[in-house]
Amino acid sequence: MRHSAGVQLIELCEGKNPSAGHRPVDGPLLDAWFELNYRLQEEAIDAHINKSFIEQWMMRLWTIVSPSAQCFCLFLARINELALLCASRYVDCCEFSAADEFLVEPNCVLLQVKEGRTLVSQDGGGRAGTLLRCLYDLLEGSGYMMEDYLLSVSRRTEQIAQVLRMLLGLGMGNAEDISMRLSCMDFDQRRDFRSRLCLFDRKTFNEIGRALHLFMLFGNVDDKYVGKYLRG
């Protein structure tokens, strides 16, 4: 397994990584992961999604045994999708302080790893990276995620930062400022303004959930679902 600079990954299920085409694990462990995947889908409603919710699921993921490193990475990618969704909505609503928790502030939750092993990305000064940076580094460093997906994560992270800068440049301080600005625009202007916001949805979160379900069920990396996110 390759590792990106500044990241030390927990060795997941050492010696138990399945070969493609074979169901990873049978029995209670796999059943528990089907339930875990379903539970995240059920709990990840708009009223629940915030930084605390995401960090709780990250810690929950680290405290349980994974059927395989691939399962772990797909589940982590689902958590990453929620982090992107949450940060983008904060920015679109001009909740910049809340967005900074994902984009600017150092993340410490990944330092809380069993057996004293470090699992965190670091900047040049040796400090913990931001939450979105940590999640990206873990996924990229695992070597299991498709390059197209990683590029998508990078592009969306940059889009969030660009929208934040745009709204600050326009003097937007809260959602009311946006509503006031929109009320002064004609239809085409409103459409153009909205096109420059993030407006992310749950499509990728849901697709990765389905990919994880299928991978646990069959152990195959197909081209249509699992292979869109996981390397074969």
C-alpha positions in Angstrom: 0.0 0.0 0.0 1.4 3.4 -0.9 1.3 6.4 1.5 1.2 10.1 0.7 3.6 12.5 2.3 2.6 13.6 5.8 0.2 10.7 6.3 0.6 7.5 8.3 -2.3 5.1 7.7 -3.5 2.5 10.0 -2.8 -0.9 8.5 -6.3 -2.2 8.0 -7.0 -5.8 8.3 -3.3 -6.7 7.8 -3.0 -9.8 5.7 -6.7 -10.0 5.1 -7.2 -7.9 2.0 -9.4 -9.9 -0.4 -8.6 -10.4 -4.1 -11.1 -9.1 -6.6 -13.9 -11.4 -7.3 -14.1 -12.9 -3.8 -16.5 -11.8 -1.1 -14.3 -10.1 1.5 -15.6 -11.7 4.7 -18.6 -13.8 5.7 -20.4 -13.8 9.0 -21.2 -11.3 11.8 -18.5 -8.8 10.9 -19.8 -8.3 7.4 -23.4 -8.2 8.7 -22.4 -5.5 11.1 -20.9 -3.4 8.3 -24.1 -3.7 6.2 -25.9 -2.4 9.2 -23.3 0.4 9.7 -23.7 1.5 6.1 -27.5 1.5 6.4 -27.3 3.4 9.7 -25.1 6.2 8.2 -27.6 6.5 5.4 -30.5 6.8 7.9 -28.8 9.2 10.3 -27.3 11.6 7.7 -30.3 13.9 7.4 -29.9 17.6 6.9 -30.8 18.4 10.5 -28.0 16.2 11.8 -25.1 17.0 9.5 -22.5 19.2 11.1 -18.8 18.9 12.1 -19.6 17.1 15.4 -21.7 14.5 13.5 -18.9 13.9 11.0 -16.2 13.6 13.7 -18.4 11.2 15.7 -18.7 8.9 12.7 -15.0 9.2 12.0 -14.2 8.0 15.5 -16.9 5.3 15.3 -15.2 4.1 12.1 -11.8 3.9 13.9 -13.1 1.9 16.8 -14.5 -1.0 14.9 -12.8 -3.8 12.9 -13.2 -3.5 9.1 -13.8 -6.4 6.8 -11.2 -5.0 4.4 -9.2 -1.9 3.7 -11.4 -1.3 0.6 -14.5 -1.3 2.8 -12.9 1.1 5.2 -11.9 3.5 2.4 -15.4 3.5 0.8 -17.0 4.2 4.1 -14.5 7.0 4.8 -15.3 8.4 1.3 -19.0 8.5 2.4 -17.9 10.5 5.5 -15.8 12.8 3.2 -18.9 13.4 1.0 -20.8 14.6 4.1 -18.0 16.9 5.1 -17.9 18.4 1.6 -21.7 18.8 1.6 -21.7 20.4 5.0 -18.9 22.8 4.3 -20.5 23.8 1.0 -23.8 24.6 2.6 -22.2 26.7 5.3 -20.5 28.7 2.5 -23.6 29.1 0.4 -25.5 30.4 3.5 -22.6 32.8 4.4 -21.9 30.9 7.6 -18.2 31.5 7.2 -17.1 30.7 10.7 -18.7 27.3 10.5 -17.1 26.7 7.1 -13.7 27.6 8.5 -14.0 24.5 10.8 -13.6 22.4 7.6 -11.4 24.7 5.5 -9.0 26.5 7.9 -8.9 25.2 11.5 -6.5 22.3 12.3 -8.3 19.0 12.8 -7.4 17.0 15.9 -9.9 14.2 15.9 -7.6 11.9 13.8 -4.9 12.1 16.4 -7.2 10.1 18.7 -6.2 6.7 17.4 -5.9 3.5 19.3 -2.4 2.2 20.3 -0.9 5.6 19.9 -0.5 5.5 16.2 -0.7 8.8 14.4 -3.3 9.2 11.6 -3.3 12.8 10.4 -2.1 14.9 7.6 0.2 17.7 8.5 1.2 21.1 7.0 4.8 22.2 6.5 5.0 23.2 10.1 4.1 19.8 11.5 0.6 20.9 12.6 -2.5 19.0 11.9 -4.2 19.7 8.6 -7.8 20.8 8.2 -10.6 18.3 8.3 -11.1 18.2 4.5 -7.4 18.0 4.0 -7.0 15.1 6.4 -9.9 13.2 4.8 -8.4 13.7 1.3 -4.9 12.7 2.3 -6.2 9.5 3.9 -8.2 8.5 0.8 -5.4 9.5 -1.6 -2.8 7.8 0.5 -4.6 4.5 0.8 -4.0 3.8 -2.9 -7.5 2.3 -3.2 -9.6 5.2 -4.5 -9.9 6.0 -8.2 -8.0 9.1 -9.5 -11.2 10.6 -11.0 -12.9 10.5 -7.7 -9.9 12.1 -5.9 -9.8 14.8 -8.6 -13.5 15.4 -8.0 -12.9 15.9 -4.3 -10.1 18.4 -5.0 -12.2 20.4 -7.4 -15.1 20.6 -5.1 -12.9 21.6 -2.2 -11.4 24.4 -4.3 -14.9 25.4 -5.5 -16.0 25.8 -1.8 -13.0 28.1 -1.2 -13.7 30.1 -4.4 -17.4 30.6 -3.5 -16.4 31.8 0.0 -13.9 34.3 -1.5 -16.6 35.5 -4.0 -19.2 36.1 -1.3 -16.8 37.9 1.0 -15.7 40.0 -2.0 -19.3 41.0 -2.6 -19.7 42.0 1.0 -22.1 39.2 1.9 -22.3 38.5 5.6 -25.3 36.3 6.0 -28.2 34.6 4.1 -30.3 37.7 4.4 -27.6 39.6 2.4 -27.9 37.0 -0.4 -31.7 37.2 -0.4 -31.5 41.0 -0.6 -29.1 40.8 -3.5 -31.2 38.3 -5.3 -34.4 40.4 -4.9 -32.7 43.2 -6.9 -31.8 40.9 -9.8 -33.8 39.9 -12.8 -34.2 36.2 -13.7 -31.0 35.8 -15.8 -29.0 37.6 -13.1 -30.4 35.3 -10.4 -29.7 32.2 -12.4 -26.1 33.4 -13.1 -25.5 34.2 -9.4 -26.9 30.8 -8.3 -24.7 29.0 -10.8 -21.7 30.4 -9.0 -22.7 28.9 -5.6 -21.8 25.3 -4.6 -25.3 23.8 -4.4 -23.9 20.3 -3.8 -26.2 17.4 -3.4 -26.1 13.8 -2.1 -25.7 12.0 -5.3 -22.1 10.9 -4.7 -22.7 10.1 -1.1 -25.6 7.8 -2.1 -23.6 6.2 -5.0 -20.7 5.4 -2.7 -23.1 3.8 -0.3 -24.4 1.6 -3.0 -20.8 0.8 -4.2 -19.9 -0.3 -0.6 -23.0 -2.4 -0.4 -22.3 -4.2 -3.6 -18.6 -4.7 -2.8 -19.5 -6.3 0.5 -22.1 -8.4 -1.2 -20.0 -9.7 -4.1 -16.4 -8.6 -3.6 -16.2 -7.5 -7.2 -15.0 -4.2 -8.5 -17.4 -3.7 -11.4 -17.2 -0.9 -14.0 -20.6 0.7 -13.3 -20.8 1.1 -9.6 -17.9 0.0 -7.4 -15.2 0.7 -10.1 -16.3 4.3 -10.3 -14.7 4.9 -6.9 -12.6 1.9 -6.0 -9.5 0.6 -7.9 -9.8 -2.9 -9.2 
